[in-house]
Amino acid sequence: MIELTHGPLISQPGQWVVVFDPVATNRLVGWLTPGRFKHVRAYGYVPFLHVWLFVDANFAGIEIRLAAEGAAAEIMVAAWTDGCDLVLMPRFQHANRSLLAAGCGWCVPTVKRLIGLRSSALRPDALLADCLAHDGKFLRTYADAAGAAGSRHRKRLGRRWWRSAAAWCAGAAAPAGGGDQLRPDPDLHRAAD
């Protein structure tokens, strides 16, 4: 058995930015999910390794992406946060949870388990309320973003967006929504470690 020790090369985010999205990952989920928010995902800074970890769970599976500090992280944050509310959450100690929640593949139980939050929330709106009740702090609301950056809300993160993101990282024009509207700030996350 391999035993891991946390040290300079093995780390995890001390805080997570939880992204509450009013647009669902597919039309059926959007129609079935009551409330303002239809999807939730999270990202955090991994100290020592200088990378950002992005976790997104939906019915198609769980996507885990790493982005190096700099332009790659900036484009991911811009894509993930356009038109969304952001809540900064501390990482809680993980405790044994039910097997039912572990087997659920939709976004809310996955994010709850990721940040270690004890919550009975099943919808993104309820998770937002629980996050704010457990030391969560708003980093930005969509109204703030739209007013400050003139943000244009995107429909979904899809293949077309990823192609434009790759072109932007290669030096082409920035994709719609702007890559500078919310730069990732590693210092925000280093304070917790």
C-alpha positions as a printed Julia matrix, in Angstrom:
193×3 Matrix{Float64}:
   0.0    0.0     0.0
   1.24   3.49   -0.82
   1.24   5.98    2.02
   1.18   9.68    1.17
   2.5   12.42    3.38
   1.52  16.04    2.87
   4.61  18.05    2.1
   5.95  20.53   -0.42
   5.07  18.34   -3.4
   1.82  16.85   -2.15
  -0.91  19.32   -1.39
  -4.54  20.26   -1.84
  -6.49  23.52   -1.85
  -7.02  25.06    1.57
 -10.01  26.99    0.24
 -12.37  26.44   -2.65
 -14.17  28.92   -4.85
 -17.64  27.47   -5.37
 -19.21  28.63   -8.64
 -23.03  28.85   -8.73
 -24.21  28.87  -12.34
 -27.73  29.9   -13.44
 -27.28  27.86  -16.64
 -27.61  24.06  -16.51
 -25.27  21.67  -18.27
 -28.18  20.41  -20.36
 -31.73  21.49  -21.12
 -33.47  18.71  -19.17
 -31.54  19.43  -15.97
 -32.33  23.14  -16.36
 -36.01  22.39  -16.7
 -36.08  19.96  -13.74
 -34.01  22.06  -11.31
 -36.07  24.65   -9.45
 -34.52  27.89   -8.24
 -32.14  30.46   -9.67
 -29.01  28.31   -9.88
 -28.96  25.2   -12.05
 -25.35  23.99  -11.65
 -22.46  24.21   -9.2
 -18.74  23.47   -9.56
 -15.56  24.39   -7.67
 -11.94  25.36   -8.18
  -9.02  25.98   -5.85
  -5.35  26.83   -5.81
  -2.84  24.07   -4.98
   0.1   25.67   -3.18
   3.69  24.54   -3.79
   2.69  23.06   -7.15
   1.4   26.44   -8.41
  -1.58  24.97  -10.22
  -5.31  25.49  -10.09
  -7.6   22.47   -9.72
 -11.02  22.66  -11.41
 -13.71  20.08  -10.53
 -17.0   19.83  -12.4
 -19.5   17.0   -11.9
 -22.49  16.43  -14.14
 -24.49  13.46  -15.39
 -21.9   12.81  -18.11
 -19.18  12.3   -15.48
 -16.68  14.2   -13.39
 -14.2   16.49  -15.11
 -11.0   17.32  -13.27
  -8.7   19.84  -14.91
  -5.39  21.32  -13.84
  -4.23  24.71  -15.06
  -0.8   26.19  -14.44
  -0.69  29.52  -12.67
  -0.86  32.3   -15.26
  -2.68  32.57  -18.59
  -4.07  29.02  -18.52
  -5.67  29.56  -15.1
  -6.98  32.96  -16.13
  -8.81  31.57  -19.15
 -10.33  28.75  -17.09
 -11.51  31.14  -14.39
 -12.98  33.48  -17.0
 -14.9   30.61  -18.59
 -16.11  29.14  -15.34
 -17.2   32.38  -13.7
 -18.87  34.3   -16.52
 -22.41  35.04  -15.36
 -21.99  33.11  -12.11
 -22.0   33.88   -8.39
 -18.79  32.96   -6.54
 -18.48  31.93   -2.9
 -15.14  31.38   -1.15
 -15.34  28.36    1.16
 -12.81  27.01    3.64
 -11.95  23.33    3.33
 -13.53  21.36    6.17
 -12.25  18.06    7.54
 -13.78  15.16    5.68
 -15.85  12.72    7.7
 -17.52   9.47    6.76
 -20.62  10.16    4.73
 -23.38   7.95    3.42
 -22.77   5.54    0.58
 -25.79   6.99   -1.21
 -24.2   10.44   -1.42
 -20.89   8.93   -2.53
 -22.59   7.2    -5.44
 -24.47  10.28   -6.64
 -22.9   11.75   -9.73
 -24.54  15.14   -9.92
 -22.94  18.44   -8.99
 -24.31  19.29   -5.53
 -23.26  16.13   -3.62
 -19.88  16.16   -5.38
 -19.12  19.76   -4.36
 -20.36  19.13   -0.8
 -17.99  16.18   -0.48
 -15.14  18.1    -2.12
 -15.24  20.93    0.42
 -16.24  18.66    3.33
 -19.48  20.51    4.04
 -22.11  18.79    6.17
 -25.3   19.69    4.37
 -28.57  18.13    3.32
 -28.77  20.31    0.21
 -29.74  18.6    -3.05
 -30.1   21.73   -5.21
 -27.58  24.5    -5.96
 -29.76  27.18   -4.31
 -29.88  25.22   -1.04
 -26.12  24.59   -1.22
 -25.53  28.35   -1.6
 -27.53  29.01    1.58
 -25.58  26.3     3.45
 -22.23  27.64    2.21
 -23.07  31.14    3.42
 -24.21  29.71    6.78
 -20.84  27.89    7.18
 -18.32  30.74    6.8
 -18.71  31.12    3.04
 -18.08  34.61    1.66
 -19.35  36.06   -1.59
 -16.44  36.92   -3.87
 -18.71  38.18   -6.62
 -22.32  38.03   -7.7
 -23.44  38.08  -11.3
 -24.88  41.57  -10.88
 -21.42  42.82   -9.77
 -19.7   41.08  -12.69
 -22.14  42.34  -15.3
 -21.85  45.89  -14.06
 -18.07  45.93  -13.67
 -16.95  43.95  -16.68
 -19.86  44.11  -19.11
 -19.99  40.32  -18.97
 -21.88  38.45  -21.66
 -23.48  35.3   -20.27
 -22.52  32.16  -22.16
 -24.92  29.3   -22.75
 -22.65  26.33  -21.9
 -19.03  25.34  -21.7
 -18.75  23.31  -24.85
 -16.33  22.32  -27.58
 -16.61  25.66  -29.35
 -15.55  27.5   -26.2
 -12.59  25.19  -25.58
 -11.36  25.78  -29.15
 -11.51  29.54  -28.64
  -9.78  29.19  -25.26
  -6.96  27.22  -26.85
  -6.62  29.89  -29.54
  -6.51  32.61  -26.89
  -3.78  30.79  -24.94
  -1.83  30.5   -28.21
  -1.97  34.28  -28.66
  -5.19  34.94  -30.56
  -7.93  37.3   -29.42
  -9.59  36.65  -26.07
 -12.9   34.78  -26.15
 -16.2   36.53  -25.51
 -16.67  37.26  -21.84
 -13.12  38.54  -21.41
 -10.19  36.8   -19.8
  -9.46  39.72  -17.47
 -12.76  40.02  -15.66
 -11.63  37.96  -12.65
  -7.99  36.99  -12.47
  -7.19  34.02  -10.22
  -5.48  35.2    -7.06
  -3.19  32.59   -5.46
  -2.67  34.85   -2.4
  -6.35  34.47   -1.59
  -5.79  30.73   -1.22
  -2.3   30.79    0.3
  -3.64  32.59    3.37
  -5.45  29.41    4.46
  -2.36  27.17    4.28
